[in-house]
């Protein structure tokens, strides 16, 4: 019996895992995602747009390689909605520094969420903000 050469015969979950691994570990995630989409209609229509793929996308490299600000903003918005830690961190930094001018009363929900998800720069930033605020024992515990 000849080996199967068609992606649609593989379980969709397995194809999503392949796409997740490629986009999370690639130094050219958007180019690799485009190549995956060209592989077959299943990859194009259902796998590459999966929530998990957007959540795990290597956003640093994707933003670095994006050509215009509008594309970067759409990419941040789409991955933020999927729960991508880097996109949530970017939004949290924007809220803290952009919208509130770095005031210590800025909402820290996004920074807190990504810090709990294991994002080390967010954890450091949150700890520094909470330490600087000196807003009591609860903030000190949260900073730890």
MONORPE-V527776 format. One record per residue. N is the residue number from 1. RES is the residue in three letters. D_CENTER is the distance of its C-alpha to the mean C-alpha in whole Angstrom. Layout:
n-><N N>
res-><RES RES>
d_center-><D_CENTER D_CENTER>
//
This chain:
n-><1 2 3 4 5 6 7 8 9 10 11 12 13 14 15 16 17 18 19 20 21 22 23 24 25 26 27 28 29 30 31 32 33 34 35 36 37 38 39 40 41 42 43 44 45 46 47 48 49 50 51 52 53 54 55 56 57 58 59 60 61 62 63 64 65 66 67 68 69 70 71 72 73 74 75 76 77 78 79 80 81 82 83 84 85 86 87 88 89 90 91 92 93 94 95 96 97 98 99 100 101 102 103 104 105 106 107 108 109 110 111 112 113 114 115 116 117 118 119 120 121 122 123 124 125 126 127 128 129 130 131 132 133 134 135 136 137 138 139 140 141 142 143 144>
res-><UNK UNK UNK UNK UNK UNK UNK UNK UNK UNK UNK UNK UNK UNK UNK UNK UNK UNK UNK UNK UNK UNK UNK UNK UNK UNK UNK UNK UNK UNK UNK UNK UNK UNK UNK UNK UNK UNK UNK UNK UNK UNK UNK UNK UNK UNK UNK UNK UNK UNK UNK UNK UNK UNK UNK UNK UNK UNK UNK UNK UNK UNK UNK UNK UNK UNK UNK UNK UNK UNK UNK UNK UNK UNK UNK UNK UNK UNK UNK UNK UNK UNK UNK UNK UNK UNK UNK UNK UNK UNK UNK UNK UNK UNK UNK UNK UNK UNK UNK UNK UNK UNK UNK UNK UNK UNK UNK UNK UNK UNK UNK UNK UNK UNK UNK UNK UNK UNK UNK UNK UNK UNK UNK UNK UNK UNK UNK UNK UNK UNK UNK UNK UNK UNK UNK UNK UNK UNK UNK UNK UNK UNK UNK UNK>
d_center-><42 40 36 34 32 30 26 27 29 26 25 22 20 21 20 16 16 17 14 12 14 14 11 9 13 14 15 15 12 13 17 16 15 18 20 19 20 23 24 25 25 23 20 20 21 19 17 15 14 13 11 10 9 7 5 6 6 7 6 9 11 10 11 14 15 15 19 19 17 17 15 13 13 13 9 8 10 9 5 6 9 8 6 2 4 4 5 7 8 9 11 13 14 15 17 18 20 20 21 23 24 23 25 25 25 22 20 18 16 12 13 15 12 10 13 14 11 12 10 14 14 13 16 18 17 18 21 23 22 24 26 27 28 30 30 32 31 29 26 28 27 23 23 24>
//
